[in-house]
Amino acid sequence: MEAPAKIIVVDDEKRICHNVAKILSKNQYEVTHAVSAQEALEKMAKESFSLLISDIVMPGQNGLELLKIVKKEWPLTKAIMMTAYAATDTAIKAIRLGALDYIPKPFTPDELRSTVEQALTGNLVEAPTTEAQKETIDVIDIDMPFETDEVSKYTGEDYAARLGRSDMPIVEVKMPETLENYCEVGTMVCDIFKKLGTTCKAGVKTAECPQKKAKKGKAKKAKGFDSKTLIGIDQPFNYEEVAAITGPEYIHNLHHEDLVVTPYEVLKKEMAQRMATPAERAPADQDLMKEPAYKNILVVDDEVAVNNNIRKILMKNDYHVDQAVTKAEALEKIEARPYKLVLLDLKIPGVKGLELLQAIRDKNPEAKVIIITGYASIETAVESARQGAVDYLPKPFTPDEIRTVTENAFRLAA
């Protein structure tokens, strides 16, 4: 009979460790727990484990730091990360560091069992990240930036000792068992309750506080789309930022659908001039020879305005940027030019899921791919990293953010 898989669960909350152990023990796994990264490393040095399940936000060394050490010292140990502070940024980092999956809390017992089973049976595979690339990944947790001793220097030991996983001191406040005129339906002290001596009939009948319901009705509606300040969900810049790079003429014709609509009379005049003096276009091969390979970038987005703006921003850094708005056009350009970086939108008409990312990886394995999307999710971030994406940038983003991820990707390609 095959011995049960040994799993170590790491979380600074003992309750979570015990709950996870209880869930997995029903599947005959042998589960050990640790309440810190240091304790986990000490236990892993003494015995081998098939799987590490670790929280990310923990005092001292965080889960990403632990993951980086574990995959370096015990590369055969599989890993799953879990966190109550799920974000696409940490999801990408976790997967690229070698985690097989990333589970946001809270999760159900079935979700946990299913993920663990897939990890142990080999249905989940690690992202294709080299050791050199792993070393460049920043594992400092922005949610827990300080050591307890460092905090106590400025706040005192009492405050530091009360710091919980949310970075806020945990203080128990004893509330009176019952408050005078407290209404259970409205969960508040109520003037109507005071007058009637009991919960109002409307509240009892509908199980909803009429006062709170009235306040909801009077609440201001969320402010809708403002074409004067925003361009749209797939447009990462506001008008001032675009104007600073493209000029006021471009902005004048930029509509809220992210398309530049040139007035008919202007278009007619421009076309007449072009017909009168046709421009000579250099052959594609000559174009290619002019640009060094390490400067080649392809932006794939069905929104032409997004492509144009990214191109104009990156050209300021002397990059050569090509554009594609369809799957066919993107693949055609990938075959024609050795791009070092591809900025890929997730929502391309005619593309199912991440098939275009996989096609790019197949045709040009050396190209680094950054996902840009107005529909960011943990699931697509995790799957993108599994398929080799080096970064994941949700829209809207700033010019500085697009420059930063581009520079980081080129450092990996060097």
C-alpha positions as CSV (number, residue, x, y, z in Angstrom):
1,M,0.0,0.0,0.0
2,E,1.3,3.4,-1.0
3,A,2.2,5.7,1.9
4,P,0.0,8.8,2.2
5,A,1.4,12.1,0.8
6,K,3.0,14.3,3.4
7,I,1.8,17.9,3.4
8,I,3.0,20.9,5.5
9,V,0.6,23.8,6.0
10,V,2.1,27.2,7.0
11,D,-0.1,30.0,8.3
12,D,0.4,32.4,11.3
13,E,-3.2,31.7,12.3
14,K,-3.3,28.3,14.1
15,R,-7.1,28.0,13.4
16,I,-6.5,28.0,9.7
17,C,-3.7,25.4,10.0
18,H,-6.0,23.2,12.0
19,N,-9.0,23.6,9.5
20,V,-6.8,22.8,6.5
21,A,-5.4,19.8,8.3
22,K,-8.9,18.6,9.2
23,I,-10.1,18.9,5.6
24,L,-7.1,17.1,4.1
25,S,-7.0,14.4,6.7
26,K,-10.3,13.1,5.3
27,N,-8.4,12.3,2.1
28,Q,-5.8,10.3,4.1
29,Y,-3.0,12.8,3.7
30,E,-0.5,13.2,6.5
31,V,-0.6,16.8,7.5
32,T,1.9,18.8,9.6
33,H,1.6,22.6,10.3
34,A,3.8,25.5,11.1
35,V,2.9,29.0,12.2
36,S,5.8,30.8,10.6
37,A,8.2,30.5,7.7
38,Q,11.1,29.9,10.1
39,E,9.3,27.0,11.8
40,A,8.4,25.5,8.4
41,L,12.0,25.6,7.2
42,E,13.1,23.9,10.4
43,K,10.6,21.1,9.9
44,M,11.4,20.7,6.2
45,A,15.1,20.4,7.0
46,K,14.3,17.3,9.2
47,E,11.8,15.5,6.9
48,S,10.6,15.6,3.3
49,F,7.2,16.8,2.2
50,S,5.3,16.2,-1.1
51,L,3.5,19.5,-0.8
52,L,3.8,22.9,0.8
53,I,0.6,24.9,1.4
54,S,1.5,28.4,2.6
55,D,-0.2,31.7,3.5
56,I,1.4,34.8,1.9
57,V,0.9,37.6,4.5
58,M,2.8,36.5,7.6
59,P,5.0,38.3,10.2
60,G,8.7,37.9,9.6
61,Q,9.3,36.1,6.4
62,N,6.3,36.2,4.1
63,G,5.0,33.3,2.0
64,L,6.7,34.5,-1.2
65,E,10.0,34.6,0.6
66,L,9.4,31.1,2.0
67,L,8.3,29.8,-1.5
68,K,11.5,31.2,-3.1
69,I,13.7,29.4,-0.5
70,V,11.7,26.1,-0.7
71,K,11.9,25.9,-4.5
72,K,15.6,26.5,-4.3
73,E,16.5,24.1,-1.5
74,W,13.8,21.4,-2.1
75,P,12.8,21.8,-5.8
76,L,10.8,18.6,-5.8
77,T,8.5,19.8,-3.1
78,K,5.3,21.1,-4.8
79,A,3.7,24.3,-3.6
80,I,0.3,26.0,-3.4
81,M,-0.1,29.5,-2.0
82,M,-3.2,30.8,-0.2
83,T,-4.1,34.4,0.8
84,A,-6.9,36.6,2.1
85,Y,-5.2,39.5,0.2
86,A,-5.5,38.1,-3.3
87,A,-4.0,40.3,-6.1
88,T,-2.9,39.7,-9.6
89,D,0.5,41.0,-8.8
90,T,1.2,38.4,-6.0
91,A,-0.5,35.7,-8.1
92,I,1.9,36.3,-11.0
93,K,4.9,36.3,-8.6
94,A,3.8,33.1,-6.8
95,I,3.3,31.2,-10.1
96,R,6.5,32.4,-11.6
97,L,8.4,31.4,-8.4
98,G,7.2,27.9,-8.8
99,A,3.8,27.6,-7.0
100,L,1.3,25.3,-8.8
101,D,-1.7,27.3,-7.8
102,Y,-2.9,30.4,-5.9
103,I,-6.0,30.1,-3.8
104,P,-7.8,33.3,-2.5
105,K,-9.4,33.0,1.0
106,P,-12.0,32.1,1.9
107,F,-12.2,28.8,0.0
108,T,-14.4,25.7,0.4
109,P,-13.2,22.3,1.5
110,D,-13.9,20.9,-2.0
111,E,-11.9,23.7,-3.7
112,L,-8.9,22.9,-1.4
113,R,-9.2,19.1,-1.9
114,S,-9.5,19.5,-5.7
115,T,-6.4,21.8,-6.0
116,V,-4.3,19.6,-3.7
117,E,-5.3,16.5,-5.7
118,Q,-4.4,18.2,-9.0
119,A,-1.1,19.3,-7.7
120,L,-0.1,15.9,-6.3
121,T,-1.2,14.0,-9.4
122,G,0.8,16.2,-11.7
123,N,-2.2,17.8,-13.5
124,L,-0.7,21.2,-12.5
125,V,2.8,22.1,-13.8
126,E,5.2,24.8,-12.9
127,A,5.6,28.0,-15.0
128,P,8.6,28.0,-17.4
129,T,10.7,30.4,-15.3
130,T,14.5,30.1,-15.2
131,E,16.4,30.3,-11.9
132,A,18.0,33.6,-13.1
133,Q,14.5,35.0,-13.7
134,K,13.3,33.9,-10.3
135,E,16.1,35.8,-8.7
136,T,14.8,39.1,-10.2
137,I,11.3,38.7,-8.7
138,D,10.7,41.0,-5.8
139,V,9.2,39.0,-2.9
140,I,9.0,41.9,-0.4
141,D,5.4,41.9,0.8
142,I,3.9,45.4,0.7
143,D,1.2,44.4,3.1
144,M,3.8,43.4,5.8
145,P,6.8,45.7,5.2
146,F,8.2,45.7,8.7
147,E,9.7,43.3,11.2
148,T,8.1,43.4,14.6
149,D,11.3,44.5,16.2
150,E,11.5,47.4,13.8
151,V,8.0,48.5,14.5
152,S,8.5,48.3,18.3
153,K,11.4,50.8,18.0
154,Y,8.9,53.5,17.0
155,T,5.6,52.4,18.5
156,G,6.6,50.4,21.6
157,E,6.5,46.7,22.3
158,D,2.8,46.7,23.4
159,Y,1.6,48.0,20.1
160,A,3.9,45.8,18.1
161,A,2.8,42.7,20.0
162,R,-0.8,43.4,19.0
163,L,-0.1,43.7,15.3
164,G,-2.2,41.1,13.5
165,R,-2.2,39.8,9.9
166,S,-4.1,42.9,8.7
167,D,-1.3,45.2,10.0
168,M,-3.7,46.7,12.5
169,P,-3.4,46.2,16.3
170,I,-6.0,43.7,17.6
171,V,-7.7,45.2,20.6
172,E,-10.6,43.5,22.3
173,V,-13.3,45.9,23.2
174,K,-15.9,44.5,25.6
175,M,-19.4,45.7,24.6
176,P,-22.4,45.5,26.9
177,E,-24.5,42.4,26.3
178,T,-27.6,44.5,25.4
179,L,-28.0,48.1,24.4
180,E,-31.0,50.1,25.3
181,N,-33.5,50.5,22.3
182,Y,-31.3,48.2,20.2
183,C,-33.2,46.8,17.1
184,E,-32.0,43.4,15.9
185,V,-33.5,44.0,12.4
186,G,-31.6,47.2,11.8
187,T,-28.7,46.2,14.0
188,M,-28.6,49.6,15.6
189,V,-30.1,51.7,18.4
190,C,-33.4,53.0,17.0
191,D,-35.6,56.0,17.9
192,I,-38.7,54.2,16.6
193,F,-37.9,51.2,18.8
194,K,-37.7,53.6,21.7
195,K,-41.1,55.1,21.0
196,L,-42.8,51.7,20.3
197,G,-40.9,49.7,22.8
198,T,-40.3,47.1,20.1
199,T,-39.2,46.7,16.4
200,C,-41.6,48.5,14.0
201,K,-44.2,46.4,12.1
202,A,-42.6,47.2,8.7
203,G,-39.3,45.9,9.9
204,V,-40.8,42.7,11.3
205,K,-42.8,42.1,8.2
206,T,-40.0,42.6,5.6
207,A,-37.1,41.6,7.9
208,E,-35.5,44.9,6.6
209,C,-35.0,48.2,8.4
210,P,-37.2,50.8,6.7
211,Q,-34.9,53.6,7.8
212,K,-31.9,52.0,6.1
213,K,-33.9,51.2,3.1
214,A,-34.9,54.8,2.8
215,K,-31.3,56.0,3.1
216,K,-30.3,53.6,0.3
217,G,-33.0,55.1,-2.0
218,K,-31.7,58.6,-1.4
219,A,-28.0,57.6,-1.9
220,K,-26.4,59.3,-4.8
221,K,-26.0,57.2,-7.9
222,A,-22.5,56.2,-8.8
223,K,-21.0,58.7,-11.2
224,G,-21.1,57.3,-14.7
225,F,-18.6,57.6,-17.6
226,D,-17.1,61.1,-18.0
227,S,-15.8,61.5,-21.5
228,K,-13.9,64.6,-20.4
229,T,-11.7,62.7,-17.9
230,L,-11.7,59.1,-19.0
231,I,-11.5,57.4,-22.4
232,G,-12.9,54.0,-21.5
233,I,-12.2,50.7,-19.8
234,D,-9.7,49.6,-22.5
235,Q,-8.1,53.0,-22.6
236,P,-5.4,53.4,-19.9
237,F,-4.9,57.2,-20.0
238,N,-6.8,60.3,-19.3
239,Y,-7.0,63.1,-21.8
240,E,-4.3,65.2,-20.3
241,E,-1.8,62.3,-20.4
242,V,-2.7,61.5,-24.0
243,A,-2.5,65.1,-25.1
244,A,1.0,65.5,-23.6
245,I,2.3,62.7,-25.8
246,T,0.2,62.8,-29.0
247,G,-0.7,66.5,-29.3
248,P,-4.0,68.4,-29.1
249,E,-5.0,67.6,-32.6
250,Y,-5.2,63.9,-31.9
251,I,-7.2,64.5,-28.7
252,H,-9.7,66.8,-30.5
253,N,-10.9,63.8,-32.6
254,L,-10.7,61.2,-29.8
255,H,-14.1,60.0,-28.9
256,H,-15.2,58.0,-25.8
257,E,-15.2,54.7,-27.8
258,D,-11.4,55.0,-27.9
259,L,-11.5,55.7,-31.7
260,V,-10.2,58.7,-33.5
261,V,-12.9,60.0,-35.8
262,T,-11.5,62.4,-38.3
263,P,-14.1,64.9,-39.8
264,Y,-15.0,64.0,-43.4
265,E,-13.8,67.3,-44.9
266,V,-10.4,66.9,-43.3
267,L,-10.2,63.2,-44.3
268,K,-11.1,64.1,-47.9
269,K,-8.5,66.8,-48.1
270,E,-5.8,64.5,-46.6
271,M,-6.6,61.7,-49.1
272,A,-6.5,64.1,-52.0
273,Q,-3.0,65.2,-50.9
274,R,-1.9,61.6,-50.6
275,M,-3.2,60.7,-54.0
276,A,-1.4,63.7,-55.5
277,T,2.0,62.8,-53.9
278,P,2.1,59.1,-53.1
279,A,4.6,58.3,-50.3
280,E,7.4,55.8,-51.0
281,R,7.4,53.0,-48.5
282,A,10.6,51.3,-47.7
283,P,10.5,47.5,-48.1
284,A,9.8,45.5,-45.0
285,D,13.2,43.9,-45.0
286,Q,14.9,47.3,-45.0
287,D,12.6,48.4,-42.2
288,L,13.6,45.4,-40.1
289,M,17.4,46.0,-40.7
290,K,17.1,49.6,-39.3
291,E,15.9,48.5,-35.9
292,P,18.1,46.5,-33.5
293,A,16.4,43.2,-32.5
294,Y,16.5,44.1,-28.8
295,K,14.3,47.1,-29.4
296,N,11.5,45.3,-31.2
297,I,8.1,45.3,-29.4
298,L,4.7,44.2,-30.7
299,V,1.5,45.6,-29.1
300,V,-1.6,43.4,-29.8
301,D,-4.9,45.1,-28.9
302,D,-8.1,45.4,-31.0
303,E,-8.4,49.0,-29.8
304,V,-6.4,51.1,-32.2
305,A,-6.2,54.0,-29.8
306,V,-4.6,51.9,-27.1
307,N,-2.0,50.6,-29.6
308,N,-1.2,54.1,-30.7
309,N,-0.8,55.5,-27.2
310,I,1.4,52.7,-26.0
311,R,3.5,53.1,-29.2
312,K,4.0,56.8,-28.7
313,I,4.9,56.4,-25.0
314,L,7.5,53.6,-25.7
315,M,9.0,55.4,-28.7
316,K,10.1,58.1,-26.2
317,N,12.4,55.3,-24.8
318,D,13.8,54.5,-28.3
319,Y,11.8,51.3,-28.7
320,H,10.6,50.2,-32.1
321,V,6.9,49.4,-31.7
322,D,4.7,47.5,-34.1
323,Q,0.9,47.1,-33.7
324,A,-1.6,44.3,-34.5
325,V,-5.4,44.5,-34.0
326,T,-6.4,40.9,-34.9
327,K,-5.1,37.4,-34.1
328,A,-4.1,36.8,-37.8
329,E,-2.2,40.0,-38.0
330,A,-0.4,39.3,-34.7
331,L,0.7,35.8,-35.8
332,E,1.8,37.1,-39.2
333,K,4.0,39.8,-37.6
334,I,5.4,37.3,-35.0
335,E,6.6,35.1,-37.9
336,A,8.1,38.0,-39.8
337,R,10.0,39.7,-37.0
338,P,12.0,38.5,-34.0
339,Y,10.2,40.5,-31.3
340,K,11.8,40.5,-27.9
341,L,8.6,41.7,-26.2
342,V,4.8,41.3,-26.9
343,L,2.2,43.4,-25.0
344,L,-0.9,41.3,-25.4
345,D,-4.5,42.3,-24.6
346,L,-6.7,39.4,-23.3
347,K,-9.9,40.5,-25.1
348,I,-9.2,40.0,-28.8
349,P,-12.2,39.2,-31.1
350,G,-12.0,35.6,-32.4
351,V,-9.6,34.5,-29.6
352,K,-10.6,32.0,-27.0
353,G,-9.0,32.4,-23.6
354,L,-5.2,32.5,-23.8
355,E,-4.8,30.7,-27.1
356,L,-3.0,33.6,-28.6
357,L,-0.5,33.7,-25.8
358,Q,0.2,30.0,-26.3
359,A,0.5,30.6,-30.1
360,I,3.0,33.4,-29.5
361,R,5.0,31.2,-27.2
362,D,5.1,28.4,-29.7
363,K,6.2,30.6,-32.6
364,N,8.7,32.7,-30.7
365,P,9.7,31.0,-27.3
366,E,12.3,33.8,-26.7
367,A,9.7,36.6,-26.7
368,K,8.7,37.9,-23.3
369,V,4.9,38.4,-23.1
370,I,3.1,40.9,-20.8
371,I,-0.6,40.7,-20.5
372,I,-2.5,44.0,-20.5
373,T,-6.2,43.9,-19.8
374,G,-9.2,45.8,-18.6
375,Y,-10.7,42.6,-17.3
376,A,-8.2,41.5,-14.7
377,S,-8.8,38.5,-12.6
378,I,-6.8,36.2,-10.4
379,E,-7.7,33.2,-12.6
380,T,-6.4,34.7,-15.8
381,A,-3.3,36.1,-14.0
382,V,-2.5,32.6,-12.7
383,E,-3.1,30.9,-16.1
384,S,-1.1,33.6,-17.9
385,A,1.9,33.0,-15.7
386,R,1.6,29.2,-16.1
387,Q,1.8,29.7,-19.9
388,G,4.9,31.9,-19.6
389,A,3.7,35.5,-19.3
390,V,6.3,37.5,-17.4
391,D,3.9,40.2,-16.2
392,Y,0.3,41.1,-16.0
393,L,-0.8,44.8,-16.1
394,P,-4.5,45.7,-15.4
395,K,-6.0,48.7,-17.1
396,P,-6.2,51.5,-16.5
397,F,-2.4,52.0,-16.2
398,T,-0.2,55.0,-16.3
399,P,2.6,55.8,-18.8
400,D,5.2,55.2,-16.0
401,E,3.7,51.7,-15.3
402,I,3.8,50.6,-18.9
403,R,7.4,51.9,-19.1
404,T,8.4,50.0,-15.9
405,V,7.0,46.6,-16.9
406,T,8.6,47.0,-20.4
407,E,12.0,47.8,-18.9
408,N,11.7,44.9,-16.5
409,A,10.8,42.5,-19.3
410,F,13.8,43.6,-21.4
411,R,16.1,43.1,-18.4
412,L,14.8,39.5,-18.3
413,A,15.5,39.1,-22.1
414,A,19.0,40.4,-21.8
